[in-house]
Amino acid sequence: MAGVELVWFNEGGMIYSVMHPLSRGTITATSSSLLAGIPAVNTRYLSHPLDTRISIEAFKYTRKIVATDEMRELGLEEMSPGPGVSSDEQIERAMREGPTYMYHMTGTCSMMKRELGGVVDGELRVYGVRNLRVVDASVQPLIPAAHVQSTVYAVAEKVSFFCPCWVEWRVLTWLSQAADLIKAGSAWRE
């Protein structure tokens, strides 16, 4: 299982990301009105010691890659925090003061038992609210070692098996596809 993802950007940048962080943040309402206020988000990045250790080691490994002759030929060089930052303590301080995430947010409406802090049940129904389901990356209690988009497709597929309106849509889609195949087949025979 992947522990760290290294991402190379075409414009010449490289970053890393811990794939399964154990740190857990919070989201708190700032208003009783759904239409007012922005929720208070505390990501608590690097609050778990293992996340910090993995991040430090990933940082060092990324530096080794950037220091290779091949990367130097491409013009890749470290921009931040710079070569003066070398001890584990310095690297940790730089990580805490610098960029902190890669836009793969999950778990804000985790699918698990309500008494454990879950927001939705196994059929993605929001606890305490009728006729409301959540179908996105927020229901995943752990970040997958994959791009979040592909796992959201899986969540949507799961819902299609037990949500009646989506089942109708799937049947209509399959019938439409079957009709297209029949038309294509008869055109091929002609």
Buried (B, 14 or more C-beta within 10 A) or exposed (E): EEEBBEEEEEEEEBEBBBBBBEBBBEEEEEEEEEEEEEEEEEBEBBBBEBBBBBBBBBBEEBBEBBEEEEBEEEEBEEEEBEEEBEEEEEBBEBBEEEEEEBEBBBBBBBBBEEEEEBBBBEEBBBEEEEEEBBBBBBBBBEBBEEEBEEBBEEBBEBBBEEBEEBEEEEEEEEEEEEEEEEEEEEEEEE
